[in-house]
Amino acid sequence: MKIRVYTPEDQDRLFEMMREEGSDWECYYGESQIGKYCLALERSITYVAYEEDVLSGYVRCRNDDGFGIYVYDLLVRPSSRGRSIGKKLMERVCSDYAEDDVYVMSGVDEYYEKLGYFREGTIYKLQGI
């Protein structure tokens, strides 16, 4: 497996993987959102994991100017799960940003707890204020 920084050449494979995951990821690959997400990818810290020529997973993060690295998205292709790809992607983020705290924005707490991460705080969404 090879982990490297995302480039726009990975875009088609990335959206194909999201489509395979189903409607939970449609907020990124849907017709009205795909352009916005491509821009987000360009402005983010994003790594992709390849097994030979198959995109097996990715992680997308943002740097909060010295206040931490925030992981927004982590996805591993269903056929590639169980091989520690998500863990290796997270390790790459932590290694490349060893001087920063790394935080995960997620609703899949059990996965991150399994990796040994601990909860620190929470997140709320504001509606029409």
Kinemage of the C-alpha trace (Angstrom):
@kinemage 1
@onewidth
@group {chain A} dominant
@subgroup {mainchain}
@vectorlist {calphas} color= white
{ca met a 1} P 0.000 0.000 0.000
{ca lys a 2} L 1.152 3.517 -0.808
{ca ile a 3} L -0.107 6.652 0.956
{ca arg a 4} L 0.504 9.992 -0.695
{ca val a 5} L -0.877 13.512 -0.931
{ca tyr a 6} L -4.096 13.823 -2.961
{ca thr a 7} L -3.907 15.416 -6.407
{ca pro a 8} L -6.766 16.346 -8.766
{ca glu a 9} L -5.888 13.242 -10.814
{ca asp a 10} L -7.350 11.191 -7.912
{ca gln a 11} L -10.720 12.932 -8.152
{ca asp a 12} L -12.625 10.457 -10.348
{ca arg a 13} L -11.504 7.463 -8.297
{ca leu a 14} L -12.331 9.260 -5.062
{ca phe a 15} L -15.887 10.083 -6.128
{ca glu a 16} L -16.323 6.540 -7.456
{ca met a 17} L -15.380 5.208 -4.011
{ca met a 18} L -17.852 7.583 -2.349
{ca arg a 19} L -20.638 6.480 -4.691
{ca glu a 20} L -19.915 2.859 -3.774
{ca glu a 21} L -20.340 3.826 -0.119
{ca gly a 22} L -23.861 5.053 -0.816
{ca ser a 23} L -26.138 7.932 0.001
{ca asp a 24} L -24.386 8.867 3.258
{ca trp a 25} L -21.657 10.424 1.107
{ca glu a 26} L -23.972 12.015 -1.469
{ca cys a 27} L -23.534 15.369 0.279
{ca tyr a 28} L -20.087 15.378 -1.377
{ca tyr a 29} L -20.650 13.692 -4.728
{ca gly a 30} L -24.166 14.973 -5.470
{ca glu a 31} L -24.568 17.109 -8.568
{ca ser a 32} L -25.061 20.352 -6.630
{ca gln a 33} L -22.177 19.672 -4.203
{ca ile a 34} L -19.376 18.084 -6.205
{ca gly a 35} L -17.851 21.416 -7.281
{ca lys a 36} L -17.778 22.684 -3.704
{ca tyr a 37} L -16.176 19.480 -2.505
{ca cys a 38} L -13.494 19.618 -5.198
{ca leu a 39} L -12.633 23.097 -3.931
{ca ala a 40} L -12.582 21.798 -0.339
{ca leu a 41} L -10.198 19.023 -1.396
{ca glu a 42} L -7.851 21.568 -2.985
{ca arg a 43} L -7.837 23.666 0.208
{ca ser a 44} L -7.482 20.735 2.597
{ca ile a 45} L -4.768 18.385 3.761
{ca thr a 46} L -5.795 15.227 1.943
{ca tyr a 47} L -4.059 11.879 1.648
{ca val a 48} L -5.017 8.902 -0.489
{ca ala a 49} L -4.127 5.255 0.002
{ca tyr a 50} L -3.603 3.034 -3.024
{ca glu a 51} L -3.224 -0.713 -3.215
{ca glu a 52} L -1.632 -1.159 -6.620
{ca asp a 53} L -3.868 1.024 -8.834
{ca val a 54} L -7.000 0.848 -6.626
{ca leu a 55} L -7.869 3.822 -4.436
{ca ser a 56} L -8.501 2.079 -1.125
{ca gly a 57} L -9.069 5.038 1.192
{ca tyr a 58} L -8.588 8.708 1.918
{ca val a 59} L -8.515 11.223 4.742
{ca arg a 60} L -9.283 14.949 4.497
{ca cys a 61} L -8.194 17.431 7.181
{ca arg a 62} L -7.893 21.164 7.772
{ca asn a 63} L -5.172 23.039 9.612
{ca asp a 64} L -6.478 25.591 12.102
{ca asp a 65} L -3.372 27.778 11.957
{ca gly a 66} L -1.554 26.197 14.873
{ca phe a 67} L -4.640 25.359 16.943
{ca gly a 68} L -4.832 21.813 15.640
{ca ile a 69} L -5.462 19.618 12.650
{ca tyr a 70} L -9.126 18.680 12.217
{ca val a 71} L -10.004 15.451 10.406
{ca tyr a 72} L -13.288 15.903 8.550
{ca asp a 73} L -13.445 12.808 6.366
{ca leu a 74} L -12.008 9.314 6.537
{ca leu a 75} L -13.260 6.627 4.186
{ca val a 76} L -11.956 3.180 3.317
{ca arg a 77} L -13.410 1.227 0.418
{ca pro a 78} L -15.563 -1.627 1.809
{ca ser a 79} L -13.522 -4.283 -0.014
{ca ser a 80} L -10.337 -2.874 1.597
{ca arg a 81} L -11.541 -2.723 5.196
{ca gly a 82} L -9.920 -4.785 7.923
{ca arg a 83} L -6.377 -4.089 6.708
{ca ser a 84} L -5.641 -1.025 8.911
{ca ile a 85} L -5.817 1.424 5.998
{ca gly a 86} L -7.793 3.987 8.012
{ca lys a 87} L -5.354 3.655 10.882
{ca lys a 88} L -2.372 4.117 8.548
{ca leu a 89} L -3.953 7.205 6.989
{ca met a 90} L -4.454 8.689 10.463
{ca glu a 91} L -0.877 7.790 11.405
{ca arg a 92} L 0.357 9.662 8.324
{ca val a 93} L -1.533 12.789 9.375
{ca cys a 94} L -0.127 12.546 12.897
{ca ser a 95} L 3.389 11.953 11.580
{ca asp a 96} L 3.328 14.849 9.106
{ca tyr a 97} L 1.850 17.190 11.721
{ca ala a 98} L 3.622 15.865 14.809
{ca glu a 99} L 3.808 19.335 16.384
{ca asp a 100} L 0.009 19.770 16.239
{ca asp a 101} L -2.883 18.197 18.106
{ca val a 102} L -5.095 16.161 15.768
{ca tyr a 103} L -8.856 16.147 16.313
{ca val a 104} L -11.505 14.059 14.553
{ca met a 105} L -14.922 15.405 13.565
{ca ser a 106} L -16.965 12.201 13.472
{ca gly a 107} L -20.187 10.464 14.294
{ca val a 108} L -18.505 7.044 14.177
{ca asp a 109} L -17.107 7.119 17.694
{ca glu a 110} L -16.647 3.374 18.074
{ca tyr a 111} L -14.103 3.251 15.229
{ca tyr a 112} L -11.892 5.943 16.742
{ca glu a 113} L -12.237 4.517 20.239
{ca lys a 114} L -11.063 1.161 18.837
{ca leu a 115} L -7.946 2.946 17.569
{ca gly a 116} L -7.303 4.227 21.093
{ca tyr a 117} L -8.428 7.836 20.606
{ca phe a 118} L -10.401 9.526 23.357
{ca arg a 119} L -13.303 11.943 23.276
{ca glu a 120} L -12.555 15.576 23.998
{ca gly a 121} L -15.589 17.829 23.725
{ca thr a 122} L -18.359 17.751 21.155
{ca ile a 123} L -19.715 19.597 18.117
{ca tyr a 124} L -23.023 21.348 17.519
{ca lys a 125} L -24.661 22.541 14.316
{ca leu a 126} L -26.361 25.927 14.376
{ca gln a 127} L -29.629 26.328 12.495
{ca gly a 128} L -30.727 29.667 11.030
{ca ile a 129} L -29.511 32.068 13.677
